[in-house]
Amino acid sequence: MDLSQQYCYFFDDDQFRETDRPGFRRRVITGERLQLCFWRIAGGTSGSFLHNHDEHEQLGIIVRGKLDFRINEDREAQDRVVIGENQAYLAPAGVWHGDSVFVGDDEFNECWILDVFAPPRDDLREG
């Protein structure tokens, strides 16, 4: 069976890669015009700095746990929002987001986030 043109991806713990940030694992699937980054982040982990993307939209969906973070057009705004399972956020290009704390779920003590980027980010492509 030739899997060089595989179009289907399934949950497989072995496919998640450690990152240079402690507590962060990810799996990235990149298409021509969009990209999915599936994050598994240990509960209690911080280390997500406040940032924005000049050229990318980001849509995030919380699958497990909670995300406590800042998101605003104003970089100096200190308001925080907590979103939980089955909730989503949209960070259009230029909107500041991050300064996050990841709250783990009861089963894995992880926060699972599906982030979709359009267009794909080169720094997240996995070789």
C-alpha positions as CSV (number, residue, x, y, z in Angstrom):
1,M,0.0,0.0,0.0
2,D,1.5,3.4,-1.1
3,L,1.1,5.9,1.8
4,S,3.0,8.7,0.1
5,Q,-0.3,10.3,-0.8
6,Q,-2.0,9.6,2.6
7,Y,-5.0,11.9,3.2
8,C,-6.2,10.6,6.5
9,Y,-4.6,11.2,9.9
10,F,-5.5,9.5,13.1
11,F,-4.8,10.1,16.8
12,D,-1.6,8.3,17.5
13,D,0.4,9.2,20.6
14,D,3.7,8.3,18.9
15,Q,3.2,11.0,16.3
16,F,3.4,13.8,18.8
17,R,6.9,15.5,18.9
18,E,8.5,17.2,21.9
19,T,9.3,20.8,21.3
20,D,12.0,23.0,22.8
21,R,9.5,24.3,25.4
22,P,9.1,21.9,28.4
23,G,5.6,20.5,28.6
24,F,4.7,21.1,25.0
25,R,4.2,18.3,22.4
26,R,2.7,18.8,19.0
27,R,1.6,17.1,15.8
28,V,1.4,19.2,12.6
29,I,-0.4,18.5,9.4
30,T,0.2,21.0,6.6
31,G,-1.8,21.5,3.5
32,E,-1.3,23.9,0.7
33,R,-3.3,26.8,2.2
34,L,-3.9,25.8,5.8
35,Q,-2.2,24.0,8.7
36,L,-3.4,22.1,11.7
37,C,-1.3,22.0,14.9
38,F,-2.5,19.6,17.5
39,W,-1.0,20.6,20.9
40,R,-0.8,18.5,24.0
41,I,0.4,20.7,26.8
42,A,1.1,19.6,30.4
43,G,-1.3,21.1,32.9
44,G,0.1,24.1,34.8
45,T,2.6,24.8,32.0
46,S,3.3,28.5,31.2
47,G,5.7,29.9,28.7
48,S,3.5,31.0,25.9
49,F,4.7,34.6,25.3
50,L,2.4,37.4,24.1
51,H,2.7,37.5,20.3
52,N,0.9,38.2,17.1
53,H,1.1,37.0,13.5
54,D,1.4,39.6,10.7
55,E,0.4,37.2,7.9
56,H,-1.5,34.3,9.6
57,E,-5.0,33.9,11.0
58,Q,-5.2,31.4,13.9
59,L,-8.3,29.6,15.0
60,G,-8.0,27.5,18.2
61,I,-10.3,24.9,19.6
62,I,-9.9,23.6,23.2
63,V,-10.4,19.8,23.2
64,R,-9.4,19.0,26.8
65,G,-8.6,21.2,29.8
66,K,-8.7,25.0,29.7
67,L,-6.7,27.9,28.3
68,D,-6.2,31.0,30.4
69,F,-4.7,33.7,28.2
70,R,-4.7,37.3,26.9
71,I,-6.1,38.1,23.5
72,N,-6.6,41.7,22.3
73,E,-5.7,44.2,19.5
74,D,-4.1,46.3,22.2
75,R,-0.7,44.7,23.2
76,E,-0.9,46.5,26.6
77,A,-4.4,45.2,27.5
78,Q,-4.1,43.0,30.7
79,D,-7.6,41.4,30.5
80,R,-7.5,37.6,30.6
81,V,-10.1,35.1,29.4
82,V,-10.4,31.4,30.3
83,I,-11.9,29.2,27.7
84,G,-12.7,25.5,28.2
85,E,-13.5,22.3,26.3
86,N,-15.5,22.7,23.1
87,Q,-14.8,26.5,23.0
88,A,-12.8,28.3,20.4
89,Y,-10.9,31.6,19.8
90,L,-10.0,33.5,16.7
91,A,-6.8,35.5,16.5
92,P,-6.9,37.4,13.2
93,A,-3.6,38.6,11.7
94,G,-2.1,41.3,14.0
95,V,-4.2,40.4,17.1
96,W,-2.0,39.9,20.2
97,H,-2.5,36.6,22.1
98,G,-0.6,34.4,24.5
99,D,0.8,34.9,28.0
100,S,-1.0,31.6,28.6
101,V,-1.5,29.2,31.4
102,F,-2.6,25.8,30.4
103,V,-5.0,24.0,32.7
104,G,-4.9,20.2,32.5
105,D,-8.0,18.0,32.3
106,D,-8.8,15.3,34.9
107,E,-7.7,12.3,32.8
108,F,-4.4,13.2,31.3
109,N,-3.6,16.5,33.2
110,E,-3.1,18.0,29.7
111,C,-4.6,20.9,27.7
112,W,-5.3,19.8,24.1
113,I,-5.6,22.5,21.6
114,L,-6.3,22.3,17.8
115,D,-4.8,25.4,16.2
116,V,-5.5,26.0,12.5
117,F,-3.3,28.5,10.7
118,A,-4.0,30.1,7.3
119,P,-1.7,30.4,5.5
120,P,0.6,27.7,6.9
121,R,3.5,28.8,9.1
122,D,6.9,27.8,7.9
123,D,8.2,27.6,11.5
124,L,5.7,24.8,12.3
125,R,6.4,22.6,9.2
126,E,7.7,19.3,10.3
127,G,10.3,17.6,8.1
